Amino acid sequence: MKVVETVSEMMQVSKGAGRPLGLVPTMGYLHEGHISLVRKAREESRTVVVSVFVNPAQFGPTEDLASYPRDMDRDLAMLKEVGTDIVFAPPAEEVYPSGFDTWVTVDKLSQRLEGAVRPGHFRGVATVVAKLFNIVRPDRAYFGQKDGQQCAVIRRMAGDLNMGLEVVVLPTVREPDGLAMSSRNVYLTPEQRKAAPVLYRALCRVREMWQQGERDAERLRQAARQMVQAEPKVERIDYVSVADAGTLEELDTVDCPAMASLAAKIGKPRLIDNVLLI
């Protein structure tokens, strides 16, 4: 397994790499959700590249960039075990050199849900992913459905800008009690961790109602909101959404493929989750 830290070397290595080449972009502090993406890339690719980069451009001024969990030695050991060929782990100044002044914005998709709560977040996401696509030149890039809005933004960007790669989205990987795996779960106290699966239970209730024929989107949102509000450890609900899965526009009636999603603060972290209604 080769570790690459500069853009110029990564571009050179990818030129000579066996094809197809699969890329798994990560911010490190890996868990089984990330590893499931690497395994899928390994199945479908001659060369597997995993990027490990905590992207400063997607953190707001009050967010947890400095304290975001990091453990590169552990990450490298996990990636080696699942057959990663190349790890691209650049420092921030390599990705955003002095004078950097070009940004990628996926307009409408980025303004909703997470984008409304975290202004500028998806500009940072889209820009770094566009750079990774240009540097690594993958044939396929792998993402998890847990970040459902991010997946929609990246798919739109890749299509609109004719980037010539396949964006592969795999199902959310969950803990046995349903909590979506996330690097930020490490911030939860034992009591908060016990409470956190309420988010998934609320989404399961939405899906169950939909499967039973409920199509009124506001009734679905209210059912989820009531379940989450009943959990005392939830300090704040940022949004509960039932939206068109492609455009992320809120629905009145669920008459198309939809994504039910929510975000809530439990202790230090904001937790997000979603289920598809398709």
Summary of the structure (lengths in Angstrom):
residues: 278
radius of gyration: 18.8
end to end distance: 39.3
largest distance: 55.7
contacts: 908
relative contact order: 0.13
helix: 42%
strand: 21%
